[in-house]
């Protein structure tokens, strides 16, 4: 069991800064996007990004902010933490406390997709019965298509198998993330576009309505002129050396 972190005076100062930047209009905006506002101040993401740059990377402060339970403090924790210091145990612990799409996506896009355990968590979380943990798996895969420049196509091909396996999950926030992960994979390069289009065709022809929705929406974009034109203009990736 992880011992609770004793808050420092700095975390109290940061939370007070967030409190002062909050507004009723910000809370109303959160509600419009289905983000719970019971433990929130109503601070905009742009303000949190400015504050994170002023504070700088700080693993301990990030842990304390997350432990506070405030929505903006947790969002800020994702922006401040050092991915080199984030462990698999921390990723699992935080993921179990995901309670909305925004915190799940920010944790995965801004922090977890740069950690050493990033690929392992895609597979692990994709099997979770918890809605926002499972969303985290596909938000993480989505983020990796953008940020993990060195990842071989083989990792994303495994990701497509995970996508197809989860495509019958009709829960709203999971369904949207599965769809976005499929579309993002198919935009990475020509080879993955072909593989993602094949996955999308299989899903579009499925009997399950959720799988059909995911497949047809992804197929429309991935075979469209916009994506195909960008892929055609991409420079070929250098061949990766074979492992011994």
MARBA-3410 file (N, C-alpha, C, O; in Angstrom, 1 decimal):
244
0.9,-1.2,0.0,0.0,0.0,0.0,0.9,1.2,0.0,1.8,1.3,0.8 ~ 0.6,2.2,-0.9,1.4,3.4,-1.0,1.1,4.4,0.2,-0.1,4.6,0.5 ~ 2.1,4.9,0.9,1.9,5.8,1.9,1.4,7.1,1.4,1.9,7.6,0.4 ~ 0.4,7.8,2.0,0.0,9.1,1.5,1.1,10.1,1.6,2.0,10.1,2.5 ~ 1.2,11.0,0.7,2.2,12.0,0.6,1.8,13.2,1.5,0.7,13.8,1.3
2.7,13.6,2.4,2.4,14.8,3.2,2.6,16.0,2.3,3.6,16.3,1.8 ~ 1.5,16.8,2.2,1.6,18.0,1.3,2.6,19.0,1.8,2.7,19.3,3.0 ~ 3.3,19.6,0.9,4.2,20.7,1.2,3.5,22.0,1.1,2.4,22.1,0.7 ~ 4.2,23.1,1.6,3.6,24.4,1.5,3.4,24.8,0.1,2.6,25.6,-0.3 ~ 4.3,24.3,-0.8,4.2,24.7,-2.2,2.9,24.2,-2.9,2.3,24.9,-3.6
2.5,23.0,-2.5,1.3,22.5,-3.2,0.1,23.3,-2.7,-0.8,23.6,-3.5 ~ 0.1,23.8,-1.5,-1.0,24.7,-1.0,-1.0,26.0,-1.8,-2.0,26.5,-2.1 ~ 0.2,26.5,-2.1,0.3,27.7,-2.8,-0.2,27.6,-4.2,-0.9,28.4,-4.8 ~ 0.1,26.4,-4.9,-0.3,26.2,-6.2,-1.8,26.0,-6.3,-2.5,26.6,-7.2 ~ -2.4,25.3,-5.3,-3.9,25.1,-5.3,-4.6,26.5,-5.1,-5.6,26.7,-5.6
-4.0,27.3,-4.3,-4.5,28.7,-4.1,-4.5,29.5,-5.4,-5.4,30.2,-5.7 ~ -3.4,29.3,-6.1,-3.3,30.0,-7.4,-4.4,29.5,-8.3,-5.0,30.3,-9.1 ~ -4.6,28.2,-8.3,-5.7,27.7,-9.2,-7.1,28.2,-8.7,-7.9,28.5,-9.6 ~ -7.3,28.2,-7.4,-8.5,28.7,-6.9,-8.8,30.1,-7.4,-10.0,30.5,-7.8 ~ -7.8,31.0,-7.3,-8.0,32.4,-7.7,-8.2,32.5,-9.2,-8.9,33.5,-9.6
-7.7,31.6,-10.0,-7.9,31.7,-11.5,-9.3,31.1,-11.9,-9.6,31.2,-13.1 ~ -9.9,30.4,-11.0,-11.2,29.7,-11.4,-12.3,30.7,-11.6,-12.2,31.9,-11.2 ~ -13.4,30.3,-12.2,-14.6,31.1,-12.5,-15.8,30.3,-12.6,-15.7,29.1,-13.0 ~ -17.0,30.9,-12.4,-18.2,30.2,-12.7,-18.4,29.9,-14.2,-18.9,28.8,-14.5 ~ -17.9,30.8,-15.0,-18.0,30.5,-16.5,-17.1,29.3,-16.8,-17.5,28.5,-17.7
-16.0,29.1,-16.2,-15.1,28.0,-16.4,-15.8,26.7,-16.0,-15.7,25.7,-16.6 ~ -16.5,26.7,-14.8,-17.2,25.6,-14.3,-18.4,25.2,-15.3,-18.6,24.0,-15.5 ~ -19.0,26.2,-15.8,-20.1,26.0,-16.7,-19.6,25.3,-18.0,-20.2,24.5,-18.6 ~ -18.4,25.8,-18.5,-17.8,25.2,-19.7,-17.5,23.8,-19.5,-17.7,22.9,-20.4 ~ -16.9,23.4,-18.3,-16.6,22.0,-18.0,-17.9,21.2,-18.1,-17.9,20.1,-18.6
-19.0,21.7,-17.5,-20.2,20.9,-17.5,-20.7,20.6,-18.9,-21.3,19.6,-19.2 ~ -20.5,21.6,-19.8,-20.9,21.4,-21.2,-20.2,20.3,-21.9,-20.7,19.7,-22.8 ~ -18.9,20.1,-21.4,-18.1,19.0,-22.0,-18.1,17.7,-21.2,-17.2,16.9,-21.3 ~ -19.1,17.6,-20.3,-19.3,16.4,-19.5,-18.1,16.1,-18.6,-17.7,15.0,-18.4 ~ -17.5,17.2,-18.0,-16.4,17.0,-17.0,-17.0,17.4,-15.7,-17.5,18.5,-15.5
-16.9,16.4,-14.7,-17.5,16.7,-13.4,-16.8,17.9,-12.7,-15.6,18.1,-12.8 ~ -17.6,18.8,-12.1,-17.1,20.0,-11.5,-17.2,20.1,-10.0,-17.0,21.2,-9.5 ~ -17.5,19.0,-9.4,-17.7,19.0,-7.9,-16.4,19.3,-7.2,-16.4,19.9,-6.1 ~ -15.3,18.9,-7.7,-14.0,19.2,-7.1,-13.1,19.9,-8.1,-12.0,19.5,-8.5 ~ -13.6,21.1,-8.6,-13.0,21.9,-9.6,-13.1,23.4,-9.3,-14.0,23.8,-8.6
-12.3,24.2,-9.9,-12.3,25.6,-9.7,-12.8,26.3,-11.0,-13.3,27.5,-10.9 ~ -12.7,25.7,-12.1,-13.1,26.3,-13.4,-12.0,27.1,-14.0,-12.2,28.2,-14.5 ~ -10.8,26.5,-14.0,-9.6,27.1,-14.7,-9.5,26.6,-16.1,-9.6,25.3,-16.3 ~ -9.2,27.4,-17.0,-9.1,27.0,-18.4,-7.8,26.2,-18.6,-6.8,26.4,-17.9 ~ -7.7,25.3,-19.6,-6.5,24.6,-20.0,-5.4,25.5,-20.4,-4.2,25.2,-20.0
-5.7,26.6,-21.1,-4.6,27.5,-21.5,-4.0,28.1,-20.2,-2.8,28.3,-20.2 ~ -4.7,28.5,-19.2,-4.2,29.0,-18.0,-3.3,28.0,-17.3,-2.2,28.3,-16.7 ~ -3.7,26.7,-17.3,-3.0,25.7,-16.6,-1.6,25.4,-17.3,-0.6,25.2,-16.7 ~ -1.6,25.5,-18.7,-0.4,25.4,-19.4,0.6,26.5,-19.1,1.8,26.3,-19.0 ~ 0.1,27.7,-19.0,0.9,28.9,-18.6,1.5,28.7,-17.3,2.7,28.9,-17.1
0.7,28.2,-16.3,1.2,28.0,-14.9,2.2,26.9,-14.9,3.2,27.0,-14.2 ~ 2.0,25.8,-15.7,2.9,24.7,-15.7,4.3,25.1,-16.2,5.3,24.6,-15.7 ~ 4.4,26.0,-17.1,5.7,26.5,-17.6,6.4,27.3,-16.6,7.6,27.3,-16.5 ~ 5.6,28.1,-15.8,6.2,28.9,-14.8,6.8,28.0,-13.6,7.8,28.3,-13.1 ~ 6.1,26.9,-13.3,6.5,26.1,-12.2,7.6,25.1,-12.6,8.5,24.9,-11.8
7.6,24.6,-13.9,8.7,23.7,-14.3,8.4,22.3,-13.9,7.6,22.1,-13.0 ~ 9.1,21.4,-14.5,9.0,19.9,-14.1,9.3,19.7,-12.7,10.3,20.2,-12.1 ~ 8.4,18.9,-12.0,8.6,18.6,-10.6,7.8,17.4,-10.2,6.6,17.4,-10.1 ~ 8.5,16.3,-10.1,7.9,15.0,-9.9,7.2,14.9,-8.5,6.0,14.4,-8.4 ~ 7.8,15.4,-7.5,7.2,15.4,-6.1,5.9,16.3,-6.1,4.9,15.9,-5.6
6.1,17.5,-6.7,4.9,18.4,-6.7,3.7,17.8,-7.5,2.6,17.9,-7.1 ~ 4.1,17.1,-8.6,3.0,16.5,-9.4,2.3,15.4,-8.5,1.1,15.4,-8.6 ~ 3.0,14.7,-7.7,2.4,13.6,-6.9,1.5,14.3,-5.8,0.4,13.8,-5.6 ~ 2.0,15.4,-5.3,1.2,16.1,-4.2,-0.1,16.7,-4.8,-1.2,16.6,-4.2 ~ 0.0,17.3,-6.0,-1.1,17.9,-6.7,-2.2,16.8,-7.0,-3.4,17.0,-6.8
-1.7,15.6,-7.5,-2.6,14.6,-7.8,-3.3,14.1,-6.6,-4.5,13.9,-6.6 ~ -2.6,13.9,-5.5,-3.2,13.5,-4.2,-4.2,14.4,-3.7,-5.1,14.0,-2.9 ~ -4.2,15.7,-4.1,-5.2,16.6,-3.6,-6.6,16.3,-4.0,-7.5,16.7,-3.3 ~ -6.7,15.7,-5.2,-8.0,15.3,-5.7,-8.7,16.4,-6.5,-9.7,16.2,-7.1 ~ -8.2,17.6,-6.5,-8.8,18.7,-7.3,-8.5,18.5,-8.8,-7.5,18.0,-9.2
-9.6,18.7,-9.6,-9.5,18.5,-11.0,-8.3,19.2,-11.7,-7.5,18.6,-12.3 ~ -8.2,20.5,-11.5,-7.2,21.3,-12.1,-5.8,20.9,-11.6,-4.8,21.0,-12.3 ~ -5.7,20.6,-10.3,-4.5,20.1,-9.7,-4.0,18.9,-10.4,-2.8,18.7,-10.6 ~ -4.9,18.0,-10.7,-4.5,16.7,-11.3,-4.1,17.0,-12.8,-3.2,16.4,-13.3 ~ -4.8,17.9,-13.4,-4.4,18.2,-14.8,-3.0,18.8,-14.8,-2.2,18.5,-15.7
-2.8,19.7,-13.8,-1.5,20.3,-13.7,-0.4,19.3,-13.4,0.7,19.4,-13.9 ~ -0.7,18.3,-12.6,0.2,17.2,-12.3,0.7,16.5,-13.5,1.9,16.1,-13.6 ~ -0.2,16.3,-14.4,0.1,15.6,-15.7,1.1,16.4,-16.5,1.9,15.9,-17.3 ~ 1.0,17.8,-16.4,1.8,18.7,-17.2,3.2,18.8,-16.5,4.2,19.2,-17.2 ~ 3.3,18.6,-15.2,4.5,18.9,-14.5,5.4,17.7,-14.3,6.6,17.8,-14.1
4.8,16.5,-14.3,5.6,15.3,-13.9,6.6,15.0,-14.9,6.6,15.4,-16.1 ~ 7.7,14.3,-14.5,8.8,13.9,-15.3,8.6,12.4,-15.7,8.6,11.5,-14.9 ~ 8.3,12.2,-17.0,8.0,10.8,-17.5,9.1,9.8,-17.2,8.9,8.6,-17.0 ~ 10.4,10.3,-17.1,11.5,9.4,-16.7,11.4,8.8,-15.3,12.0,7.8,-15.0 ~ 10.6,9.5,-14.5,10.5,9.1,-13.1,9.1,8.4,-12.8,8.9,7.9,-11.7
8.3,8.4,-13.8,7.0,7.7,-13.6,7.1,6.2,-13.8,7.6,5.7,-14.8 ~ 6.6,5.5,-12.8,6.7,4.1,-12.8,5.3,3.5,-13.2,4.3,4.1,-13.3 ~ 5.4,2.2,-13.5,4.2,1.5,-13.9,3.2,1.5,-12.8,1.9,1.6,-13.0 ~ 3.6,1.4,-11.5,2.8,1.4,-10.4,2.0,2.8,-10.3,0.8,2.8,-10.0 ~ 2.8,3.9,-10.5,2.1,5.2,-10.5,1.1,5.3,-11.6,0.0,5.8,-11.4
1.4,4.8,-12.8,0.4,4.8,-13.9,-0.8,4.1,-13.6,-1.9,4.6,-13.8 ~ -0.7,2.9,-13.0,-1.9,2.1,-12.6,-2.7,2.8,-11.5,-3.9,2.9,-11.5 ~ -1.9,3.4,-10.6,-2.6,4.1,-9.4,-3.4,5.3,-9.9,-4.6,5.5,-9.5 ~ -2.8,6.1,-10.8,-3.5,7.2,-11.3,-4.7,6.8,-12.2,-5.8,7.4,-12.1 ~ -4.5,5.8,-13.0,-5.5,5.4,-14.0,-6.8,4.9,-13.2,-7.9,5.1,-13.7
-6.6,4.3,-12.1,-7.7,3.8,-11.3,-8.6,5.0,-10.8,-9.7,4.8,-10.4 ~ -8.0,6.2,-10.8,-8.7,7.4,-10.3,-9.2,8.3,-11.5,-9.8,9.3,-11.2 ~ -9.0,7.8,-12.7,-9.6,8.5,-13.8,-11.1,8.5,-13.7,-11.8,7.5,-13.5 ~ -11.8,9.7,-13.7,-13.2,9.8,-13.6,-13.9,10.6,-14.7,-15.1,10.9,-14.6 ~ -13.1,11.0,-15.7,-13.6,11.7,-16.8,-12.7,11.6,-18.0,-11.5,11.2,-17.8
-13.2,11.9,-19.2,-12.3,11.7,-20.4,-11.2,12.7,-20.4,-10.1,12.4,-20.9 ~ -11.4,13.9,-19.9,-10.3,14.9,-20.0,-9.1,14.6,-19.2,-8.0,14.8,-19.6 ~ -9.3,14.1,-18.0,-8.1,13.8,-17.1,-7.4,12.5,-17.7,-6.2,12.4,-17.7 ~ -8.2,11.6,-18.2,-7.6,10.4,-18.8,-6.7,10.7,-20.0,-5.6,10.3,-20.2 ~ -7.3,11.6,-20.9,-6.6,12.0,-22.1,-5.4,12.8,-21.8,-4.3,12.6,-22.4
-5.5,13.7,-20.9,-4.3,14.6,-20.6,-3.2,13.8,-20.0,-2.0,14.0,-20.3 ~ -3.5,12.9,-19.1,-2.5,12.0,-18.5,-1.8,11.2,-19.5,-0.5,11.0,-19.5 ~ -2.5,10.7,-20.5,-1.9,9.9,-21.5,-1.2,10.7,-22.6,-0.1,10.3,-23.0 ~ -1.8,11.8,-23.0,-1.1,12.6,-24.1,0.1,13.4,-23.6,1.0,13.6,-24.3 ~ 0.0,13.9,-22.4,1.0,14.8,-21.9,2.1,14.2,-21.1,3.1,14.8,-20.8
1.8,12.9,-20.6,2.8,12.3,-19.7,3.1,10.8,-20.0,4.2,10.4,-20.3 ~ 2.0,10.0,-19.9,2.2,8.5,-20.0,2.8,8.0,-21.3,3.4,7.0,-21.3 ~ 2.5,8.8,-22.4,3.0,8.3,-23.7,4.5,8.5,-23.9,5.0,8.3,-25.0 ~ 5.2,9.0,-22.8,6.6,9.2,-22.9,7.3,8.4,-21.8,8.5,8.5,-21.6 ~ 6.6,7.5,-21.2,7.2,6.7,-20.1,7.7,5.3,-20.7,7.4,5.0,-21.8
8.5,4.7,-19.9,9.1,3.4,-20.4,8.1,2.3,-20.4,8.3,1.3,-21.2 ~ 7.0,2.4,-19.7,6.0,1.3,-19.7,4.8,1.6,-20.6,3.7,1.0,-20.5 ~ 4.9,2.6,-21.5,3.8,3.1,-22.3,3.1,2.0,-23.1,1.9,1.9,-23.1 ~ 3.9,1.2,-23.8,3.3,0.1,-24.6,2.6,-1.0,-23.8,1.6,-1.5,-24.2 ~ 3.2,-1.3,-22.7,2.7,-2.4,-21.9,1.3,-2.0,-21.4,0.4,-2.8,-21.2
1.1,-0.7,-21.1,-0.1,-0.2,-20.5,-1.3,-0.2,-21.5,-2.4,-0.4,-21.2 ~ -0.9,0.0,-22.8,-2.0,-0.1,-23.8,-2.7,-1.5,-23.7,-3.9,-1.5,-23.7 ~ -1.9,-2.5,-23.7,-2.5,-3.9,-23.7,-3.2,-4.1,-22.4,-4.3,-4.6,-22.3 ~ -2.5,-3.7,-21.3,-3.1,-4.0,-19.9,-4.4,-3.3,-19.7,-5.4,-3.9,-19.3 ~ -4.4,-2.0,-20.0,-5.6,-1.2,-19.7,-6.7,-1.5,-20.6,-7.9,-1.3,-20.3
-6.4,-2.0,-21.8,-7.5,-2.3,-22.8,-8.4,-3.5,-22.3,-9.5,-3.6,-22.8 ~ -7.9,-4.2,-21.3,-8.7,-5.3,-20.8,-9.4,-5.0,-19.5,-10.1,-5.8,-18.9 ~ -9.3,-3.7,-19.1,-9.9,-3.3,-17.8,-11.4,-3.2,-18.0,-11.9,-2.7,-19.0 ~ -12.2,-3.5,-17.0,-13.6,-3.3,-17.0,-14.0,-1.9,-16.8,-15.2,-1.5,-17.0 ~ -13.1,-1.1,-16.2,-13.4,0.3,-15.9,-13.4,1.2,-17.1,-12.5,1.2,-17.9
-14.5,2.0,-17.3,-14.6,2.8,-18.5,-13.5,3.7,-18.8,-13.0,3.7,-19.9 ~ -13.0,4.5,-17.8,-12.0,5.5,-18.1,-10.6,4.9,-18.1,-9.7,5.5,-18.7 ~ -10.4,3.8,-17.4,-9.1,3.1,-17.5,-9.0,2.5,-19.0,-8.0,2.7,-19.6 ~ -10.1,2.0,-19.4,-10.1,1.4,-20.8,-9.9,2.5,-21.8,-9.2,2.4,-22.8 ~ -10.6,3.7,-21.6,-10.4,4.8,-22.5,-8.9,5.2,-22.5,-8.4,5.5,-23.5
-8.3,5.1,-21.3,-6.9,5.5,-21.2,-6.0,4.6,-22.1,-5.0,5.1,-22.7 ~ -6.3,3.4,-22.3,-5.6,2.5,-23.2,-5.5,3.1,-24.6,-4.5,3.1,-25.2 ~ -6.7,3.5,-25.1,-6.8,4.0,-26.5,-6.4,5.5,-26.6,-5.9,5.9,-27.7 ~ -6.5,6.2,-25.5,-5.9,7.6,-25.5,-4.4,7.5,-25.6,-3.8,8.3,-26.3 ~ -3.9,6.5,-24.9,-2.4,6.3,-24.9,-1.9,5.9,-26.2,-0.9,6.4,-26.7
-2.6,4.9,-26.9,-2.3,4.5,-28.2,-2.4,5.7,-29.2,-1.5,5.8,-30.0 ~ -3.4,6.4,-29.1,-3.6,7.6,-29.9,-2.4,8.6,-29.7,-1.8,9.1,-30.7 ~ -2.0,8.9,-28.5,-0.9,9.7,-28.2,0.4,9.2,-28.8,1.3,9.9,-29.2 ~ 0.6,7.9,-28.7,1.8,7.2,-29.2,2.0,7.4,-30.7,3.1,7.4,-31.2 ~ 0.9,7.5,-31.4,1.0,7.6,-32.9,1.6,9.0,-33.2,2.2,9.1,-34.3
1.5,9.9,-32.3,2.1,11.3,-32.5,3.5,11.4,-31.9,4.4,12.0,-32.5 ~ 3.6,10.9,-30.7,4.8,11.3,-29.9,5.9,10.2,-29.9,7.1,10.5,-29.7 ~ 5.6,8.9,-30.2,6.6,7.9,-30.2,7.2,7.8,-31.6,6.9,6.8,-32.3 ~ 8.0,8.7,-32.0,8.6,8.8,-33.4,9.4,7.5,-33.8,9.4,7.1,-34.9 ~ 10.0,6.9,-32.8,10.9,5.8,-33.1,10.3,4.5,-33.0,10.9,3.4,-33.4
9.0,4.4,-32.6,8.3,3.1,-32.5,8.2,2.4,-33.8,7.8,3.0,-34.8 ~ 8.5,1.1,-33.9,8.3,0.4,-35.1,6.9,0.1,-35.4,6.0,0.2,-34.5 ~ 6.6,-0.1,-36.7,5.2,-0.4,-37.1,4.6,-1.6,-36.4,3.4,-1.6,-36.2 ~ 5.5,-2.5,-36.0,5.0,-3.7,-35.4,4.2,-3.4,-34.1,3.2,-4.1,-33.8 ~ 4.6,-2.4,-33.4,3.9,-2.0,-32.1,2.5,-1.5,-32.5,1.5,-1.9,-31.8
2.3,-0.8,-33.5,1.0,-0.3,-33.9,0.2,-1.3,-34.5,-1.1,-1.3,-34.4 ~ 0.8,-2.3,-35.2,0.0,-3.5,-35.7,-0.6,-4.2,-34.5,-1.7,-4.7,-34.6 ~ 0.2,-4.4,-33.4,-0.4,-5.0,-32.2,-1.5,-4.1,-31.7,-2.6,-4.6,-31.2 ~ -1.3,-2.8,-31.8,-2.4,-1.9,-31.3,-3.7,-2.1,-32.1,-4.8,-2.0,-31.6 ~ -3.6,-2.3,-33.4,-4.8,-2.5,-34.2,-5.5,-3.8,-33.8,-6.7,-3.8,-33.8
-4.8,-4.8,-33.4,-5.4,-6.0,-32.9,-6.2,-5.7,-31.6,-7.3,-6.2,-31.4 ~ -5.6,-4.9,-30.7,-6.3,-4.5,-29.5,-7.5,-3.6,-29.8,-8.6,-3.8,-29.2 ~ -7.4,-2.8,-30.8,-8.6,-2.0,-31.2,-9.7,-2.8,-31.7,-10.9,-2.7,-31.3 ~ -9.4,-3.8,-32.6,-10.5,-4.7,-33.1,-11.1,-5.5,-31.9,-12.3,-5.8,-32.0 ~ -10.3,-5.9,-31.0,-10.8,-6.7,-29.9,-11.8,-5.8,-29.0,-12.8,-6.4,-28.5
-11.5,-4.5,-28.9,-12.3,-3.7,-28.0,-13.5,-3.0,-28.7,-14.2,-2.2,-28.1 ~ -13.6,-3.2,-30.0,-14.5,-2.4,-30.8,-16.0,-2.6,-30.6,-16.8,-1.9,-31.1 ~ -16.3,-3.6,-29.8,-17.7,-3.9,-29.4,-18.1,-3.2,-28.1,-19.3,-3.4,-27.7 ~ -17.2,-2.5,-27.5,-17.5,-1.8,-26.2,-18.3,-0.6,-26.5,-17.8,0.4,-27.1 ~ -19.6,-0.6,-26.2,-20.5,0.5,-26.6,-20.5,1.7,-25.6,-21.2,2.6,-25.9
-19.7,1.6,-24.6,-19.7,2.8,-23.7,-19.1,4.0,-24.4,-18.1,3.9,-25.1 ~ -19.8,5.1,-24.3,-19.5,6.3,-25.1,-18.1,6.7,-25.1,-17.5,6.9,-26.2 ~ -17.5,6.8,-24.0,-16.1,7.4,-23.9,-15.1,6.4,-24.4,-14.0,6.7,-24.9 ~ -15.4,5.1,-24.3,-14.5,4.1,-24.8,-14.6,4.0,-26.3,-13.6,4.0,-27.0 ~ -15.8,4.0,-26.8,-16.1,3.9,-28.3,-15.4,5.0,-29.0,-14.8,4.8,-30.0
-15.5,6.3,-28.5,-14.9,7.4,-29.2,-13.4,7.3,-29.2,-12.7,7.6,-30.2 ~ -12.8,6.8,-28.1,-11.3,6.6,-28.0,-10.8,5.5,-28.9,-9.8,5.7,-29.6 ~ -11.5,4.4,-29.0,-11.2,3.3,-29.9,-11.2,3.9,-31.4,-10.3,3.6,-32.1 ~ -12.2,4.6,-31.7,-12.3,5.2,-33.0,-11.1,6.1,-33.3,-10.6,6.1,-34.4 ~ -10.8,7.0,-32.4,-9.7,7.9,-32.6,-8.4,7.2,-32.7,-7.5,7.6,-33.5
-8.2,6.2,-31.9,-6.9,5.4,-32.0,-6.8,4.8,-33.3,-5.7,4.7,-33.9 ~ -7.8,4.2,-33.9,-7.8,3.6,-35.2,-7.5,4.6,-36.3,-6.6,4.4,-37.1 ~ -8.1,5.8,-36.2,-7.9,6.8,-37.2,-6.5,7.4,-37.1,-5.8,7.6,-38.1 ~ -6.0,7.6,-35.9,-4.6,8.1,-35.7,-3.6,7.1,-36.2,-2.6,7.5,-36.8 ~ -3.8,5.8,-35.9,-2.8,4.8,-36.4,-2.7,4.8,-37.9,-1.7,4.7,-38.5
-3.9,5.0,-38.6,-3.9,5.0,-40.0,-3.4,6.2,-40.7,-3.2,6.3,-41.9 ~ -3.0,7.3,-39.9,-2.5,8.5,-40.4,-0.9,8.5,-40.2,-0.3,9.5,-40.7 ~ -0.4,7.5,-39.6,1.0,7.6,-39.2,1.9,7.4,-40.4,2.9,8.2,-40.6 ~ 1.7,6.4,-41.3,2.4,6.2,-42.5,1.6,5.4,-43.5,0.6,4.9,-43.1 ~ 2.2,5.2,-44.7,1.4,4.4,-45.7,1.2,3.0,-45.3,0.1,2.5,-45.5
2.2,2.3,-44.7,2.0,0.9,-44.4,0.9,0.8,-43.3,0.1,-0.1,-43.4 ~ 0.9,1.6,-42.3,-0.1,1.6,-41.2,-1.4,2.0,-41.7,-2.5,1.6,-41.2 ~ -1.4,2.9,-42.7,-2.7,3.3,-43.3,-3.4,2.1,-43.9,-4.6,1.9,-43.8 ~ -2.6,1.3,-44.7,-3.2,0.1,-45.3,-3.7,-0.9,-44.3,-4.8,-1.5,-44.4 ~ -2.9,-1.1,-43.2,-3.3,-2.0,-42.2,-4.6,-1.5,-41.4,-5.5,-2.2,-41.1
-4.6,-0.2,-41.1,-5.8,0.4,-40.4,-7.0,0.4,-41.3,-8.1,0.1,-40.8 ~ -6.9,0.6,-42.6,-8.0,0.5,-43.5,-8.5,-0.9,-43.5,-9.8,-1.1,-43.5 ~ -7.7,-1.9,-43.5,-8.1,-3.3,-43.5,-8.9,-3.6,-42.2,-9.9,-4.2,-42.2 ~ -8.4,-3.0,-41.1,-9.1,-3.2,-39.8,-10.4,-2.5,-39.8,-11.5,-3.1,-39.4 ~ -10.5,-1.3,-40.4,-11.7,-0.5,-40.5,-12.7,-1.3,-41.3,-13.9,-1.3,-41.0
-12.3,-1.9,-42.4,-13.2,-2.6,-43.3,-13.8,-3.8,-42.6,-15.0,-4.1,-42.7 ~ -13.0,-4.5,-41.8,-13.5,-5.6,-41.1,-14.6,-5.2,-40.0,-15.6,-5.8,-39.9 ~ -14.3,-4.1,-39.3,-15.2,-3.6,-38.4,-16.5,-3.1,-39.0,-17.6,-3.3,-38.5 ~ -16.3,-2.4,-40.1,-17.5,-1.8,-40.8,-18.4,-2.9,-41.3,-19.6,-2.7,-41.5 ~ -17.9,-4.1,-41.5,-18.7,-5.2,-42.0,-19.2,-6.1,-40.9,-19.8,-7.2,-41.1
-18.9,-5.8,-39.6,-19.3,-6.6,-38.5,-20.8,-6.5,-38.2,-21.5,-5.6,-38.6 ~ -21.3,-7.5,-37.5,-22.7,-7.5,-37.1,-22.9,-6.6,-35.9,-24.1,-6.1,-35.7 ~ -21.9,-6.4,-35.1,-22.1,-5.5,-33.9,-22.2,-4.1,-34.3,-21.4,-3.6,-35.1 ~ -23.2,-3.3,-33.8,-23.4,-1.9,-34.3,-22.3,-1.0,-33.9,-22.0,-0.1,-34.6 ~ -21.7,-1.2,-32.7,-20.7,-0.3,-32.2,-19.4,-0.5,-33.1,-18.8,0.5,-33.5
-19.1,-1.8,-33.4,-17.9,-2.0,-34.3,-18.2,-1.4,-35.7,-17.2,-0.9,-36.3 ~ -19.4,-1.6,-36.2,-19.7,-1.0,-37.5,-19.6,0.5,-37.5,-19.0,1.1,-38.4 ~ -20.0,1.2,-36.4,-19.9,2.6,-36.3,-18.4,3.0,-36.3,-18.0,3.9,-37.0 ~ -17.6,2.4,-35.5,-16.2,2.7,-35.4,-15.5,2.5,-36.8,-14.8,3.3,-37.3 ~ -15.8,1.3,-37.4,-15.1,1.0,-38.7,-15.5,1.9,-39.8,-14.7,2.4,-40.5
-16.8,2.2,-39.9,-17.3,3.1,-41.0,-16.8,4.5,-40.9,-16.4,5.1,-41.9 ~ -16.8,5.0,-39.6,-16.3,6.4,-39.4,-14.8,6.5,-39.7,-14.3,7.5,-40.3 ~ -14.0,5.5,-39.3,-12.6,5.5,-39.5,-12.3,5.3,-41.0,-11.4,6.0,-41.6 ~ -13.0,4.4,-41.7,-12.8,4.1,-43.1,-13.0,5.4,-43.9,-12.3,5.6,-44.9 ~ -14.0,6.1,-43.6,-14.4,7.3,-44.4,-13.2,8.3,-44.4,-12.8,8.9,-45.4
-12.6,8.5,-43.2,-11.5,9.4,-43.1,-10.2,8.9,-43.7,-9.5,9.6,-44.4 ~ -9.9,7.6,-43.4,-8.6,7.0,-43.8,-8.5,6.8,-45.3,-7.4,6.8,-45.8 ~ -9.6,6.7,-45.9,-9.5,6.5,-47.4,-9.8,7.8,-48.1,-9.8,7.9,-49.4 ~ -10.1,8.9,-47.4,-10.4,10.2,-48.0,-9.2,10.8,-48.6,-8.0,10.5,-48.3 ~ -9.5,11.8,-49.4,-8.4,12.5,-50.2,-7.4,13.3,-49.2,-6.2,13.3,-49.5
-7.9,13.8,-48.1,-7.0,14.5,-47.2,-5.9,13.7,-46.6,-4.8,14.0,-46.7 ~ -6.3,12.5,-46.0,-5.4,11.6,-45.4,-4.5,11.0,-46.5,-3.3,10.9,-46.3 ~ -5.1,10.6,-47.6,-4.3,9.9,-48.6,-3.3,10.9,-49.2,-2.1,10.5,-49.6 ~ -3.6,12.1,-49.4,-2.7,13.1,-49.9,-1.5,13.4,-49.0,-0.4,13.5,-49.4 ~ -1.8,13.4,-47.7,-0.7,13.7,-46.7,0.2,12.5,-46.7,1.4,12.7,-46.6
-0.3,11.3,-46.7,0.5,10.1,-46.7,1.4,10.0,-47.9,2.6,9.6,-47.9 ~ 0.8,10.3,-49.1,1.6,10.3,-50.3,2.8,11.3,-50.3,3.8,11.0,-50.9 ~ 2.6,12.4,-49.6,3.6,13.4,-49.5,4.7,13.1,-48.5,5.7,13.7,-48.5 ~ 4.4,12.1,-47.6,5.4,11.8,-46.6,6.7,11.2,-47.2,6.7,10.5,-48.2 ~ 7.8,11.6,-46.5,9.1,11.0,-46.9,9.2,9.6,-46.4,8.7,9.3,-45.3
9.7,8.7,-47.2,9.8,7.3,-46.7,10.7,7.2,-45.5,11.7,7.8,-45.4 ~ 10.3,6.4,-44.6,11.1,6.2,-43.3,12.3,5.3,-43.7,12.2,4.4,-44.5 ~ 13.5,5.6,-43.0,14.6,4.7,-43.3,14.3,3.3,-42.8,13.7,3.1,-41.7 ~ 14.9,2.3,-43.4,14.7,0.9,-43.0,15.3,0.7,-41.7,16.4,1.1,-41.4 ~ 14.6,0.0,-40.8,15.1,-0.3,-39.5,15.9,-1.6,-39.5,15.6,-2.5,-40.2
17.1,-1.5,-38.9,18.0,-2.7,-38.9,17.3,-3.9,-38.3,16.6,-3.8,-37.3 ~ 17.6,-5.1,-38.8,17.0,-6.3,-38.3,17.7,-6.6,-37.0,18.9,-6.4,-36.8 ~ 16.9,-7.1,-36.0,17.5,-7.5,-34.8,18.3,-8.8,-34.9,17.9,-9.7,-35.8 ~ 19.3,-9.0,-34.2,20.2,-10.2,-34.3,19.4,-11.4,-33.8,19.9,-12.5,-33.8
END
